[in-house]
Structures are given as structure tokens and as C-alpha cells.
Amino acid sequence: MKLIFIESVSGVGKSTTTKKICDKLREMNFSVGYYLEGDFANPIDFFCTAYFNQDEYDNLLAEYNEFSDDIKANTIIADDIRLIRYYNRETPLFFEPLLNVLRKYEFCWNPINLVPISEYTRVYKSVWGNFARNVSNQRDYIIFDGSLLHHPINDMMRNYNASYNEIFYHVNTLIEAVNLLNPQIIYLSSDDVAERLVQARISRNQSPPSAEQILFWEKRKQMDMSVIRQLSITHDFYDISHDNWDYAIDVMINRITERKGINS
């Protein structure tokens, strides 16, 4: 088993690269699973997830007893904390007024009530550790789109205005939690962050990025690069400024397979 994290700033091509690498590895008869950005089934990433301590969770189940089975089915256990997924991409998993209650307990994405940053890291570590201990070894590779850097660092910069040391500690803690699964980072880089953002938003029929958004992602890239270079795990940077995708994908596949090192 080997974990591969596909990372970059927004708009560079993480999801497309994830799918292409998965397809190539499957053509080579490897067993591969992958999770794209915003994937409801992702076992280590949190999209629209509410945070409850045990007492709050018990009270929620009692108050919304008719939905208790659905609540439990969408709950992730992280030691003494219960995380409840309440959206599957654009589709809500619950009705009002319960849905609005869950929004008020949001854990990562624009939370109303922030948990302390140390608690944020602790809960993340618990979930990642549980995943590493319980994941099946039937697959050769599992590929994650943006789960190690992209989403956590977004949360930490936007919600906590976190320092480099806080961000590095969080990311390194996650690496340690899954280290037995041979994690590896593939980082996609482009010389012009603004151009990539504009192109991505045009392709998604979205409004152009603001100057503030461009500045944020330029800072994000600097933070990403600084953090990755201090990590002890295998990492490779790929410059795709000139859209040399076919060549880049072939190089990625060669690097991945030559470092296979799958646990039996």
C-alpha cells in the first residue's frame, strides 16, 4: 500500500492529474483507489462536516431522534469527538432545521465557532491515524487530491491566520499518522498563479479571481513550497507552466512505480 498526495494551488490541475495517474496505473494492472476534491467518501478530508463533543452529540441524537440512524451513518469517530458529514457535494444529507444546526457546528469551512488550532490538529490526527490502522491492503495505491496541503492549509490560513510553524506542525503530524503507508507528494507548480486561476475559472464558468484571491493563492504557493521542503517524506515538484502534461504524467508514473515499496 502506498499513499500519493496530489497537491498544488487552485486551478493548476490536481483533479485532472489524479484521474490521469489513476488511469495509467490501472492500465499497468495496479489496484488503485482515488478521492477527488470535495469527495464525500474521502476518509481523511472534511467537506461540510460538523464538530460535536460527546455530550453535544448525545443531545443532538436525543433531540432529533427520528434522524438518529442517519446521523450515526454519517458520523466519523475521532476519539472523544464526533464529526458529522451533512452535505454530499451540493446535496444536503439532512432537512431543516437539523441541517442549519449542523452548519452552526461546521469544523473546517467558514466555521461560525472555531475550535482551538491545537484541537483542529488533534482531531485531524485522530482521523488520519484511524484510517492508517484500518485501511485495507488490497489496493496498491490510494491517491488523494489536495487532502494533505490544499484543504488543511486553506483552513489554517483563512480561519486561524496560522503561522508557518503552526502549519508545518499540522502537516507533519498528519504525515506521521500515515507514515506506515509510504506517503509521497506530487506537487504541480506553475510560474503564473494568476493566469492559472483565470483559466480555471473560465473553464468552470465562474467569475474572474479578484486581486485579493490571487494574492492569497500566491502566498499559498509560497507556504506550500516552504512546508514541503522541510518534510521528510518523498516529494517531487513538476513545472506544468507550458502544459507539457503527457511528458509530466509519464515522469510521475515512472517515479511512483520505481518507489513502489508497497507493504505486504
Beta strands, then each sheet from edge to edge (+ up, - down):
strand 1: 2-7
strand 2: 32-35
strand 3: 49-53
strand 4: 75-78
strand 5: 81-85
strand 6: 87-88
strand 7: 91-92
strand 8: 141-145
strand 9: 184-189
strand 10: 234-239
sheet 1: 2+ 8+ 1+ 9+ 10+
sheet 2: 3+ 5- 4+
sheet 3: 6+ 7-
end
